[in-house]
Amino acid sequence: MIYEEFKKQVEEICKNYNLTIKYSPGEEDFRILKFKKYGVQHYEVLGTISNLKENTANLQLEGFVINNSINKLLNLIIEFTGTPINERFSKKEYYLKHRYLYMHEGYLHVLKPCNTLGLGLKSSGKNHENIFKNTFTEQEIEHIKFKYCTDLKDFEIIPVEED
């Protein structure tokens, strides 16, 4: 099961409990969060799922009545923790096209030798694949957001097969 599917199912099953799953690139764990409001809105961490070891989770469901929703949640967690780590994210690739640059040079790329971001052509061809990377998986996009402290709102995410 991939992360996006897991998160969606958890939020659907546990909507009455205000639960969600959070993962940020570079972190060791997925966090299971419960929305709370004590004058200020915040989340309480109910547990973690390791992104380093399969079949490893830590839950604290104190105060929860074990019912059908919680049983489904536990089964989802068991299924997700059993997923091999390298299969937990989608492998589908995307272009990141700048929304406000209308020329053909508005596609985000990473210049591999120095690991810097830039804008350029949509495809550099086979001759340049060792120099530029301009297609990204969802996990790589999340990593770019984290590493460069950006939300990428100025970029449109375009699936590679829509060429």
Rosetta blueprint (number, residue, H / E / L):
1 M L
2 I L
3 Y H
4 E H
5 E H
6 F H
7 K H
8 K H
9 Q H
10 V H
11 E H
12 E H
13 I H
14 C L
15 K H
16 N H
17 Y H
18 N L
19 L E
20 T E
21 I E
22 K E
23 Y L
24 S L
25 P L
26 G L
27 E L
28 E L
29 D E
30 F E
31 R E
32 I E
33 L E
34 K E
35 F E
36 K E
37 K E
38 Y L
39 G L
40 V L
41 Q E
42 H E
43 Y E
44 E E
45 V E
46 L E
47 G E
48 T E
49 I E
50 S E
51 N L
52 L L
53 K L
54 E L
55 N L
56 T L
57 A E
58 N E
59 L E
60 Q L
61 L L
62 E L
63 G L
64 F L
65 V L
66 I L
67 N L
68 N H
69 S H
70 I H
71 N H
72 K H
73 L H
74 L H
75 N H
76 L H
77 I H
78 I H
79 E H
80 F H
81 T H
82 G L
83 T L
84 P L
85 I H
86 N H
87 E H
88 R L
89 F L
90 S L
91 K L
92 K L
93 E E
94 Y E
95 Y E
96 L E
97 K E
98 H E
99 R L
100 Y L
101 L L
102 Y L
103 M L
104 H L
105 E L
106 G L
107 Y E
108 L E
109 H E
110 V E
111 L E
112 K L
113 P L
114 C L
115 N L
116 T E
117 L E
118 G E
119 L E
120 G E
121 L L
122 K L
123 S L
124 S L
125 G L
126 K H
127 N H
128 H H
129 E L
130 N L
131 I L
132 F E
133 K E
134 N L
135 T L
136 F E
137 T E
138 E H
139 Q H
140 E H
141 I H
142 E H
143 H H
144 I H
145 K H
146 F H
147 K H
148 Y L
149 C L
150 T L
151 D L
152 L L
153 K L
154 D L
155 F E
156 E E
157 I E
158 I E
159 P E
160 V H
161 E H
162 E H
163 D L
